[in-house]
Amino acid sequence: MLSSNIQTLPTLHSKMTTLYPSAEQVPSLWFPLAKKFYQAHYPSGKPNKADPIWVVRDKGGILTAVRLKPCSGAQLLTAMVTEPSHRNMGLGSHLISSIHPALSVMPSYCFALTHLVSFYSANHFTVVSVEMLPEELASRFSAYTAQGRNLTPMRYHRVEKS
């Protein structure tokens, strides 16, 4: 059933390739599974049933997840996390690529940790000034950076190849 949604990803640690299914939005029945995944791998991620959560699953388990938090006509990509044994294999990029339709439906932003700016840049996010953020996101960004978080505001923009 998932065979039509499986994509091949090269791993960074070997010449082998791994097949992973495309991302899927978490239905309400799966929310406890997503919550448990966040509690285990990113406790501050605190998923909310009201926010769309996208995951890549394999053999019934979640490998990587991200939330899209709606904010005043835009959305914030937040709480992206990959299961530790599957990191550095391209899953984060695969997840972002898989949710392109959801990211393209309205302006989409992220607040990238400074060491992850190059990752998000490679995945179609561009650095923007705080003044370019919608008011609610600018306020949120200011609050986060006032707490000492070293973040960079970024906006998603992927040009489709013709």
Secondary structure by P-SEA (a helix, b strand, c coil): cccccbbbbbbccccbbbbbcccccccccaaaaaaaaaaaccccccccccbbbbbbbccccccccccccccccbbbbccccccccccccaaaaaaaaaacccccccbbbbbccccaaaaaaaabbbbbccccccaaaaaaaaaaaaaccbbbbbbbbbbbcc
